[in-house]
Amino acid sequence: GKFLIVRLDGEVYLTLHLGMTGRLLLAPEDGPGPHTRFVFKLEDGGGRTTTLEFRDARKFGRLHLTYGGPAPRLLALGPDAWQGSWDAAYLEDRLRGRKIALKAFLLDQSHLSGIGNIYADEILWWTGLSPLRPAGSLNAGEVASLTEEIPRRLGEGVRLLGCTVQDFVDTAGEPGEFQDWLQAYGRHGQVCSRCGGVLIRVVVGGRGTAYCPGCQR
């Protein structure tokens, strides 16, 4: 999901969540700054060293150092939405009887971990599903479509090196490119590229949501 897990020597585990504004920078030229929270010294075994900095302006990121396994909070997470072991049958079972809005279901990390606000909007646009639909109302075909599109959209985000709408950069300090291909997120008031309708903004589960009422049902 959204957690990074690093196994160190001696059964020591580092579990990291970037939060809203966290970033990892490899040997940044400007050195430790006012938002640097941790500095890791890395050795390659040949005598060469470098640094990895964790910076977080808003302090929502979290770092856990544990022994014998990753942080216990990971036990409450569902399988990884991108590359985890789950299928349409699993998703159908989790959806069954749920009355909450479909987008709220997708954002619940106990079902599938790793889907955030941006990707939820994109997944729902590509599947033609309304974020307001009761989660348990999907038919078998819609569940199958969702099962295909979830890892596909997340995979596209990885291929395009992330989505930089505000703060995100990679370890070299470079922004991602997924934001250049967004079809729904942040596009309320603009024309839908599929049906020509106008995307609108609603709030689902406390999160701003953009979707097209013309072709997302």
Sequence and secondary structure as in RCSB ss.txt:
>XXXX:A:sequence
GKFLIVRLDGEVYLTLHLGMTGRLLLAPEDGPGPHTRFVFKLEDGGGRTTTLEFRDARKFGRLHLTYGGPAPRLL
ALGPDAWQGSWDAAYLEDRLRGRKIALKAFLLDQSHLSGIGNIYADEILWWTGLSPLRPAGSLNAGEVASLTEEI
PRRLGEGVRLLGCTVQDFVDTAGEPGEFQDWLQAYGRHGQVCSRCGGVLIRVVVGGRGTAYCPGCQR
>XXXX:A:secstr
  EEEEEEGGGEEEEEE TTT EEEES TT S TTEEEEEEEE SSS EEEEEEE SS   EEEEEESSS GGGG
G   BTTTSS  HHHHHHHHTT  SBHHHHHH TTTSBS  HHHHHHHHHHHT  TTSBGGG  HHHHHHHHHHH
HHHHHHHHHTT   SSS   TTS   SGGGG SSTT TTSB TTTS B EEEEETTEEEEE TTT  
